[in-house]
Amino acid sequence: MNQSHKLDIICIDKILKYVKTINDACAMFNIGSADDLENNHICQLAITQAITNIYELRQKMQDTTLTEMAQFSKLRLGLKAARNIASHDYDSLDFGIINRIVKQLSSQALIKELEMARDGIRQNNPSD
């Protein structure tokens, strides 16, 4: 397996870890809406950091892998916007955008897509 494929697998595994972190934070703090998120600073920090990390990991992945993950690829602009706001203008977060990204990242269909892409890379690119 070449280094690019290994990096994609590592990125997908980390993205899945951050999605779990987002889901855990939402469950722990009972976040169900943008208003809930706006009223919980600790959860905001956890979620916005996870989204920032997911965006940065996405940037490291091969285009061929990303094109195989249609739902995840559609999140590119939303992830970028959320990441830029969280990183550069944290005090003016749009919790509607953040909450929408959280819901999209947390969907079982997207999680399954990420897992299938990772497993497909492993099957199609066995170790040397």
N, C-alpha and C positions, 0 to 999 in steps of 0.2 A: 504494500500500500504506500503510495507516495505521500510526501509531507502535506500537500494541499488537502488530500482526503482526510488525513489524520487531523489536521487543523479544523476542518469542517465538522468532524465528529466531536471534537473537543468543544467547539463553539455551540453546537446543538445541545450537548449535554449540559453546558453551563446555562444556556438559555432556558432549558427545561427546569434547571435548579432555581433560576430567578423567577420563573412563572410560579413555581411552587412557593417561593418566598412571598410573592404577591398574594397568592391565594391564602396562605397561612396568615399574613398580616390582615387581610380583609376579614377572615374568620375570627381572628383573635380580637379585633377591635370592632366587630359587627358593622363592617362597612358595606352598605348596600346602595349608596347613592353618592352623587357628587357632593351633596350637602354633608353627608356623614364624613366624607374624606376631608372636606374643608374644615371641619370642626375637630380633626384629630391630627395634630402636628407630628406626632411620632409616626403614625401610619403614613402620613404624607412623605416623610423622609425615607422610610423603608421602600415605599412604592416608587417614588421618583428616582431613587438610586438604582433600584432594580431595572426600571425602564431605561435609564441611562446606560447601564451595563449591557442590557440586551441590544440596544442600538449600536454600541461600540463593537460587540461581538458580531453583529450582522455585517458590519463594515469589513470584517476580516474574512468573510466567507466567499467562496468562489461563485461567480455568476451562474455557472451550470447547476450548482446545488440550489441556489436561490430560485431559479426558474422552475425547479421541481416542486417547490413549496409555494403554491399560488396564494393561499390564504396568508401565510407569513409575509410573502413579498408585498402583498397589498398594504401591509401595515407600515411600510417604509416611511412614507411621509408623516404619518401620525406619530411614529416612534421618533422621527427626527425632530418634529415640532415639540413634542413633550420633552425630549432630551435637551433641546436648546433652551426652552423655557426654564427647565429645572436647573440647568447648569449656569445659565447666564442672567436670568431674570426671575429668580426663585420667588421673590415677594409678590409677583403678579401672576402666579399660577392660575390657569384656567382649569378648574376642577372638573368641568364638563368634559374637556378633552382628555384629561388624565383618566377619569372614570370610564370613558368610552374605550380607551386603549386597554385598560384593565380588563374590561369585559371581553374584548376581542382576544387578548392574550390568554384569558382563562377558559376560553371555549374548549370543550373536549375535542371538537373537530380539529382545532389548530394544534392542540397537544398531540393528537394522534398523527397529524401530518408531520410534525417534527420528529416523532419517534420513527415513523415509517421511512422518512428521508435518511435518518441516521442508520437505521438497520439496512436500508438499501445500499448505502455507501459501503457498509461493512461486507455485505454479500457480494457486491459487484467489484470490490477491490480487496481481495484477500491479501493477507500479509505475505511477504516474500519469504 
